[in-house]
């Protein structure tokens, strides 16, 4: 099952910001609604953080987790202490050049520039990127500005997650693009060190977003192997 966070797809749009705990509760409530005895989580970027929160702070029976393109901390001092790099000022300048208006055709050029920047050195599949971008405009057109609320939510990741992750026993697979400029590679490496029962795999040449079929094949193969073993 795949679901859409707040401000994405056909989910509700929120004008007011929310924190990571509210998104975590969304996830837990959705899983509880299906009354499954156990679950497996595969989360990308913020989804990876949410999966880690669920392991540490929910009562769900979680069989395994795949955390992709995510770290476990965002507070600058803690990141420095752990040896986790932060996005460069240059990265933020590039990303901030994209200013969505809510009009798909008017915004498309800016999004494609952003996706190319985040794709890594793999060949960029523009058609795949266009389809992904169009999906951002489903439902409320203001969802195209999702980064505003989601960036705020990411600033509320609790510092205690780092310590509490070391006490987990859930099997983790940590996947990370070696050319990720938004959440640098060492963020994933640190997460794999923190989670005791974890495996780390770098996806050579991949960035933070994956607009290349070969990248997805590599990710799929890693996930299938992980699920087979756990």
Helices and strands as residue ranges (DSSP letters): H 20-34, E 39-44, H 46-57, E 62-68, H 76-82, H 89-96, H 104-118, H 126-136, G 141-145, H 147-154, H 160-165, E 171-177, H 185-194, E 198-203, H 213-229
